[in-house]
Amino acid sequence: MNYEKILQDVLKYYNKNKPDIPDRVLDKDANRIINIYKVTYQNILNYLVSELSIQGDLSHINHNTYMSMMAQIEHMLKSMEVDVRNEVTEVIEKEFVRGTVYHYAIINGVTDVAQILLDMPFSQINWNKANQLIADTMEDLLYATSFTEQSIKRLVKDVVSKHLQLGALEGEAYKNIKKRITSELTAKGLSKTIKQKGFIGIIDKSGRKWNIITYTDMLVQTKMQQAYTEGLKEQAIQDGHDLAQIPYKSAKDSCKNFEGMVISMTGQTKGFYTYDQLKATGLIFHPRCRHTPFPIYSMDTLHPDDIKDHEKKMTDLKKLGKNKK
């Protein structure tokens, strides 16, 4: 990790006279991880279609073939895991450091890289926290990968069985069954089946099946946002100033009800909703949410109109809570 480059990247968004926090674009870093999945699963798809689709002599389809394919799939997925872990480590560390440094720069009014390097050396970063975030991210990713691996293996087992069944079907009575199975085992039919039934990341509580790529994309971006926010929280404790404002993003969903509200990142400052309390509602700070809390020194630093808007949002939220009781 190039610590100094991260500092430069953070400070270029910092304007002392008119603090602003732009939309944090996570897509570039997240896409590097997503592409590892895409390439691996495309390779698995190509491999299985090549090995299992009906083309030429199928006498090689037997138990040994099945075991060999299982081993090859495991090898491809293990290789993917190593690559993903390396990328996840880099991006989560980077987001955690960004959050930490950004909070420090805002609260202390420091805009010089050399000064931050002096005040906050690389060794001062809470790497234990960063490593825990990395471990949590990998645990969730591996859960989905494991689910996908089992789905692929079940599918391969089923396809091998159909090949064996096809070879045993003789006579006019089995003509229609043989035709149906043959259709399923063409390269086109097999490719469609693998995509629909093999590449499933998770099945959620409502029974909805998540494609592994879609699920991974959502998970990675959410974890990166979490790492950045945890960096803010970590430094808020160190700086002793844990207030932050939810930025205005002209949201169309439920997030709009919280824009402009001031919150306590860690719960240290009484009289404010905390980040975790709002996140627990599911109405903001949800997966793929674009709202990142903006650190403020105190309420006194806000414009009077911002204070009024915060108070109104607080009142509206309390009313909403009472109506639900």
KAHU-V473480 format. One record per residue. N is the residue number from 1. RES is the residue in one letter. PSI is psi in whole degrees, 0 to 359 (none if undefined). D_LAST is the distance of its C-alpha to the last C-alpha in whole Angstrom. Layout:
[[N,RES,PSI,D_LAST] [N,RES,PSI,D_LAST]]
This chain:
[[1,M,134,49] [2,N,93,51] [3,Y,316,49] [4,E,323,51] [5,K,322,50] [6,I,318,46] [7,L,315,46] [8,Q,320,48] [9,D,318,46] [10,V,314,43] [11,L,337,45] [12,K,341,46] [13,Y,357,42] [14,Y,124,42] [15,N,112,43] [16,K,321,43] [17,N,328,43] [18,K,81,41] [19,P,135,38] [20,D,144,37] [21,I,110,36] [22,P,168,37] [23,D,125,35] [24,R,116,36] [25,V,110,38] [26,L,348,38] [27,D,319,40] [28,K,310,43] [29,D,319,42] [30,A,323,40] [31,N,330,43] [32,R,321,45] [33,I,316,43] [34,I,321,42] [35,N,329,46] [36,I,317,47] [37,Y,313,45] [38,K,313,46] [39,V,315,50] [40,T,313,49] [41,Y,331,48] [42,Q,322,50] [43,N,320,53] [44,I,316,52] [45,L,310,52] [46,N,319,55] [47,Y,313,56] [48,L,319,55] [49,V,319,56] [50,S,320,60] [51,E,329,60] [52,L,345,58] [53,S,155,59] [54,I,111,62] [55,Q,110,65] [56,G,215,68] [57,D,124,69] [58,L,15,66] [59,S,344,68] [60,H,349,66] [61,I,108,63] [62,N,189,63] [63,H,320,61] [64,N,323,62] [65,T,315,61] [66,Y,313,58] [67,M,322,58] [68,S,319,59] [69,M,322,57] [70,M,317,54] [71,A,321,56] [72,Q,319,56] [73,I,316,52] [74,E,318,51] [75,H,316,54] [76,M,321,52] [77,L,324,49] [78,K,319,50] [79,S,320,51] [80,M,319,48] [81,E,319,46] [82,V,314,49] [83,D,318,49] [84,V,317,45] [85,R,319,45] [86,N,316,47] [87,E,317,45] [88,V,316,42] [89,T,315,43] [90,E,312,44] [91,V,324,42] [92,I,317,39] [93,E,317,41] [94,K,315,42] [95,E,322,38] [96,F,315,37] [97,V,319,40] [98,R,314,40] [99,G,317,36] [100,T,310,38] [101,V,321,41] [102,Y,316,39] [103,H,316,36] [104,Y,316,40] [105,A,317,41] [106,I,310,39] [107,I,324,38] [108,N,356,42] [109,G,30,43] [110,V,125,46] [111,T,13,47] [112,D,125,50] [113,V,317,50] [114,A,322,53] [115,Q,319,51] [116,I,320,48] [117,L,327,50] [118,L,315,52] [119,D,326,48] [120,M,75,46] [121,P,160,49] [122,F,322,48] [123,S,345,48] [124,Q,345,45] [125,I,140,43] [126,N,84,40] [127,W,338,42] [128,N,318,40] [129,K,316,37] [130,A,318,38] [131,N,327,40] [132,Q,321,37] [133,L,321,35] [134,I,315,38] [135,A,318,38] [136,D,318,34] [137,T,314,35] [138,M,323,38] [139,E,315,37] [140,D,320,34] [141,L,318,37] [142,L,331,39] [143,Y,314,37] [144,A,319,37] [145,T,320,41] [146,S,319,41] [147,F,316,39] [148,T,317,41] [149,E,316,45] [150,Q,322,44] [151,S,317,43] [152,I,316,47] [153,K,320,48] [154,R,320,47] [155,L,315,48] [156,V,317,52] [157,K,319,52] [158,D,319,52] [159,V,318,54] [160,V,319,57] [161,S,321,56] [162,K,324,57] [163,H,315,60] [164,L,322,61] [165,Q,320,61] [166,L,321,62] [167,G,339,65] [168,A,348,66] [169,L,112,65] [170,E,150,69] [171,G,162,70] [172,E,328,69] [173,A,334,66] [174,Y,11,64] [175,K,312,65] [176,N,321,61] [177,I,317,59] [178,K,321,62] [179,K,318,61] [180,R,314,57] [181,I,319,57] [182,T,320,60] [183,S,321,58] [184,E,335,55] [185,L,6,57] [186,T,162,58] [187,A,318,57] [188,K,313,55] [189,G,319,53] [190,L,319,53] [191,S,317,52] [192,K,317,49] [193,T,317,48] [194,I,317,48] [195,K,321,46] [196,Q,323,43] [197,K,340,43] [198,G,319,44] [199,F,60,42] [200,I,127,39] [201,G,304,37] [202,I,165,34] [203,I,117,32] [204,D,181,28] [205,K,333,26] [206,S,1,26] [207,G,4,29] [208,R,132,30] [209,K,130,34] [210,W,124,34] [211,N,140,38] [212,I,323,39] [213,I,315,39] [214,T,315,36] [215,Y,316,34] [216,T,319,36] [217,D,313,36] [218,M,316,32] [219,L,313,33] [220,V,314,35] [221,Q,322,34] [222,T,318,31] [223,K,324,32] [224,M,318,35] [225,Q,320,32] [226,Q,318,30] [227,A,318,34] [228,Y,314,34] [229,T,320,30] [230,E,328,31] [231,G,318,35] [232,L,313,33] [233,K,315,31] [234,E,314,34] [235,Q,332,36] [236,A,321,33] [237,I,318,33] [238,Q,319,37] [239,D,339,37] [240,G,15,35] [241,H,107,33] [242,D,16,30] [243,L,146,28] [244,A,149,28] [245,Q,138,27] [246,I,119,26] [247,P,158,29] [248,Y,122,29] [249,K,10,30] [250,S,43,29] [251,A,149,27] [252,K,343,26] [253,D,198,23] [254,S,341,20] [255,C,333,22] [256,K,334,23] [257,N,352,19] [258,F,351,20] [259,E,128,24] [260,G,346,25] [261,M,142,23] [262,V,133,24] [263,I,164,23] [264,S,121,24] [265,M,325,26] [266,T,351,26] [267,G,3,24] [268,Q,326,27] [269,T,115,26] [270,K,156,23] [271,G,5,21] [272,F,147,20] [273,Y,147,18] [274,T,163,20] [275,Y,314,22] [276,D,325,20] [277,Q,315,17] [278,L,321,17] [279,K,324,19] [280,A,339,17] [281,T,337,14] [282,G,3,17] [283,L,342,17] [284,I,162,20] [285,F,33,23] [286,H,173,23] [287,P,132,26] [288,R,14,29] [289,C,139,27] [290,R,4,30] [291,H,115,28] [292,T,121,29] [293,P,139,28] [294,F,117,31] [295,P,139,32] [296,I,152,33] [297,Y,315,34] [298,S,172,32] [299,M,332,30] [300,D,339,34] [301,T,352,35] [302,L,154,33] [303,H,145,34] [304,P,325,32] [305,D,325,31] [306,D,323,29] [307,I,317,28] [308,K,318,26] [309,D,319,25] [310,H,313,23] [311,E,322,22] [312,K,316,21] [313,K,322,19] [314,M,315,17] [315,T,315,16] [316,D,321,15] [317,L,321,13] [318,K,322,11] [319,K,319,10] [320,L,320,9] [321,G,321,7] [322,K,323,5] [323,N,336,5] [324,K,344,4] [325,K,none,0]]
